[in-house]
C-alpha cells in the first residue's frame, strides 16, 4: 500500500463524515487532496475516500468499531471509553492521542486505500489539521498526535 499522499492525491476523494470540521477543506487543499461527494458514517464502510470523525462517533459506528478492534488489527489506534488511544507494536493501547491519521487497506482496489482521520473530539480538529501536514505524513501509513507531537504508529517501546 502506498503512503501519504500518493493514493489520495490528484483525484476527487469521497468524504465520509457526519460533522463539518472547521479547517478540513483548507487542510485537504494544502495537502494536495481534492474533496468530493460527502456521505454519512451511517451509510457503511466506504471502499475509498477520506473518513473524518471523532472518537465518540467512531465508537458509535459499527464498521469503525470493527476496523479499530483488536480482532481486525487494521488500525494501530483504538477508541476506549471515548478516548483515542495509540497502540504499541503488540496492539496494546499505550498513549492517549489527540488525533490519528491511518491508511487502511481496500481489498477491492488496493491502489485506493481508505484514509481515516480520528479526532479525540471536535475541538481537536484544529490541532490535527495543523499537525498533519505533507512533511509529517509523507511516507507514513499511520501517525498520531501524542503529547503535541506527530508520532509514527504503532508506538515503539519508549514512545
ZAMARGU-4260 file (C-alpha; in steps of 0.2 Angstrom, whole numbers, plus 5000, padded with zeros to 4 digits):
<rodrens>
0) 5000/5000/5000 | 5006/5017/4996 | 5009/5030/5010 | 5003/5048/5010 | 4999/5057/4999
5) 5001/5046/4984 | 4985/5036/4983 | 4974/5051/4988 | 4981/5065/4978 | 4976/5070/4960
10) 4958/5064/4961 | 4941/5068/4969 | 4941/5060/4986 | 4924/5055/4993 | 4922/5062/5011
15) 4913/5052/5024 | 4909/5062/5039 | 4894/5067/5050 | 4901/5084/5055 | 4908/5100/5047
20) 4925/5101/5054 | 4932/5119/5053 | 4948/5119/5043 | 4945/5102/5034 | 4944/5109/5017
25) 4959/5121/5019 | 4969/5106/5026 | 4964/5095/5011 | 4969/5108/4998 | 4985/5112/5007
30) 4990/5094/5006 | 4985/5090/4988 | 4968/5082/4992 | 4953/5086/4982 | 4937/5083/4992
35) 4922/5075/4983 | 4905/5070/4987 | 4900/5068/5005 | 4892/5054/5013 | 4887/5049/5031
40) 4896/5037/5043 | 4879/5028/5044 | 4880/5023/5026 | 4893/5009/5030 | 4911/5007/5026
45) 4916/5015/5010 | 4929/5007/4999 | 4938/5023/4995 | 4939/5040/5002 | 4943/5051/5017
50) 4934/5047/5033 | 4934/5061/5047 | 4926/5058/5064 | 4928/5060/5082 | 4932/5045/5094
55) 4914/5046/5100 | 4907/5044/5083 | 4920/5030/5079 | 4914/5021/5095 | 4896/5023/5089
60) 4899/5017/5071 | 4899/4998/5069 | 4910/4997/5054 | 4923/5009/5063 | 4922/4998/5079
65) 4927/4983/5068 | 4941/4992/5060 | 4948/4999/5077 | 4945/4982/5086 | 4960/4971/5091
70) 4951/4957/5081 | 4954/4965/5064 | 4970/4974/5069 | 4969/4985/5054 | 4972/5001/5063
75) 4986/5005/5076 | 4973/5015/5086 | 4958/5011/5097 | 4944/5020/5105 | 4942/5015/5123
80) 4929/5023/5134 | 4928/5038/5122 | 4947/5041/5122 | 4958/5039/5106 | 4972/5028/5111
85) 4988/5024/5101 | 4993/5006/5101 | 5011/4999/5103 | 5019/4985/5092 | 5009/4972/5102
90) 4992/4980/5099 | 4991/4987/5117 | 4984/5004/5120 | 4999/5014/5126 | 4996/5033/5125
95) 4981/5044/5123 | 4981/5053/5106 | 4973/5070/5101 | 4971/5064/5083 | 4976/5050/5072
100) 4978/5048/5053 | 4978/5030/5046 | 4979/5022/5029 | 4968/5007/5029 | 4968/4993/5015
105) 4955/4992/5002 | 4955/4973/4996 | 4944/4978/4981 | 4955/4992/4974 | 4972/4991/4983
110) 4978/5007/4974 | 4964/5016/4983 | 4966/5014/5002 | 4954/5022/5014 | 4962/5037/5024
115) 4955/5038/5041 | 4956/5054/5052 | 4950/5051/5070 | 4950/5066/5082 | 4948/5064/5101
120) 4934/5077/5099 | 4928/5091/5088 | 4940/5103/5097 | 4955/5093/5092 | 4952/5096/5073
125) 4962/5112/5073 | 4977/5104/5081 | 4976/5089/5069 | 4975/5099/5054 | 4990/5110/5059
130) 5000/5094/5064 | 4995/5083/5049 | 5005/5091/5035 | 5013/5083/5020 | 5030/5083/5028
135) 5024/5075/5044 | 5013/5062/5035 | 5024/5059/5020 | 5029/5040/5018 | 5019/5035/5033
140) 5004/5023/5035 | 4999/5029/5052 | 5003/5043/5064 | 4995/5051/5079 | 4997/5067/5089
145) 5003/5062/5106 | 5008/5075/5119 | 5008/5088/5105 | 5019/5079/5093 | 5016/5069/5077
150) 5022/5051/5081 | 5023/5036/5069 | 5012/5021/5073 | 5012/5009/5080 | 5021/5015/5095
155) 5038/5008/5099 | 5045/5005/5116 | 5049/5021/5125 | 5037/5032/5113
</rodrens>
